[in-house]
Amino acid sequence: MNKKELKDLIKKKESQSLEFKRNLENIGKSICSFANSNNGIILVGIDDKGSIIGTKKKFEREIANIAHTCKPSIYPEIKEVKVDDKIALTVKVKKSGSLHSYKNIAR
């Protein structure tokens, strides 16, 4: 995903298949929910109003580790997008044929 595609996605606003996250709070729940329901994209470093606030590249590994703690593990596609001097992370989750739980709760 490039900068223009990210901005176009943000313009669509949050929906059943798109979620904005300022930080990693509750990201495991979101990843698990998308895997159980429908394909979805989580944009990390974007606030609820759609402003790009940025995040840290090191969170890419943390997101992968959180997704792997789901039971069974989930393997989202995580990519970095640079916008000006800020980094946003896109987390693409595909709907799974399995029922997943996060912290022992199916989401």
C-alpha positions in Angstrom: 0.0 0.0 0.0 1.3 3.4 -0.8 0.7 6.8 0.7 -2.2 7.7 -1.7 -3.9 4.3 -1.1 -3.7 4.8 2.6 -5.2 8.3 2.4 -8.0 7.0 0.1 -8.7 4.2 2.7 -8.9 6.7 5.5 -11.4 8.8 3.6 -13.8 5.8 3.6 -13.9 6.1 7.4 -14.2 3.2 9.9 -16.6 0.4 9.0 -17.3 -3.3 9.5 -14.1 -4.0 7.6 -11.9 -1.0 8.5 -10.7 0.1 11.9 -8.4 2.9 13.0 -6.1 2.5 16.0 -4.0 5.2 17.7 -1.9 2.5 19.4 -1.9 -1.2 20.0 -4.7 -1.1 22.7 -7.1 -4.0 22.0 -5.5 -4.9 18.7 -5.6 -8.6 19.5 -9.3 -8.4 20.0 -9.7 -6.6 16.6 -7.5 -9.1 14.8 -9.4 -12.0 16.2 -12.8 -10.4 15.4 -11.9 -9.9 11.7 -10.6 -13.5 11.4 -13.9 -14.7 12.8 -16.2 -12.5 10.8 -14.9 -11.0 7.6 -11.7 -9.7 5.9 -10.6 -6.5 7.5 -7.9 -3.9 7.7 -6.6 -2.2 10.9 -4.7 1.0 10.4 -2.3 1.7 13.3 -1.2 5.2 13.9 -4.5 6.7 12.8 -6.9 8.4 15.3 -10.7 8.0 15.3 -11.1 11.1 13.2 -8.8 9.7 10.5 -5.8 11.9 11.3 -2.4 10.3 10.7 -0.6 10.6 14.1 2.0 8.0 13.3 3.3 5.0 15.2 6.6 3.1 15.7 8.0 0.6 13.2 8.9 -1.7 16.1 5.1 -2.2 16.7 5.1 -4.3 13.5 6.7 -7.2 15.4 4.5 -6.6 18.5 1.4 -6.9 16.3 2.6 -10.1 14.8 3.3 -11.5 18.3 -0.1 -10.5 19.5 -1.8 -12.1 16.5 0.1 -15.3 17.2 -1.3 -15.5 20.7 -4.8 -15.9 19.3 -5.9 -19.6 19.4 -5.4 -20.8 16.8 -2.7 -18.3 15.7 -3.5 -15.7 13.1 -1.0 -14.5 10.5 -2.0 -11.0 9.3 -0.2 -9.2 6.5 1.5 -6.2 8.2 3.0 -3.4 6.1 4.6 0.0 6.8 3.4 3.1 5.0 5.3 6.4 5.3 3.4 9.6 5.1 5.5 12.7 5.4 7.6 12.0 8.5 5.1 9.6 10.1 4.7 5.8 9.9 1.4 4.1 9.7 1.0 0.3 9.8 -1.6 -1.6 7.8 -2.7 -4.9 9.3 -4.7 -7.0 6.8 -6.6 -9.9 8.4 -8.3 -12.5 6.3 -11.5 -14.3 7.4 -10.5 -17.7 8.6 -12.4 -21.0 8.4 -11.6 -21.6 12.1 -13.1 -20.0 15.2 -10.4 -17.9 16.9 -10.2 -16.7 20.5 -8.1 -14.0 22.1 -7.3 -14.3 25.8 -9.6 -17.3 25.8 -12.6 -15.4 24.5 -14.0 -15.9 21.0 -14.4 -12.4 19.6 
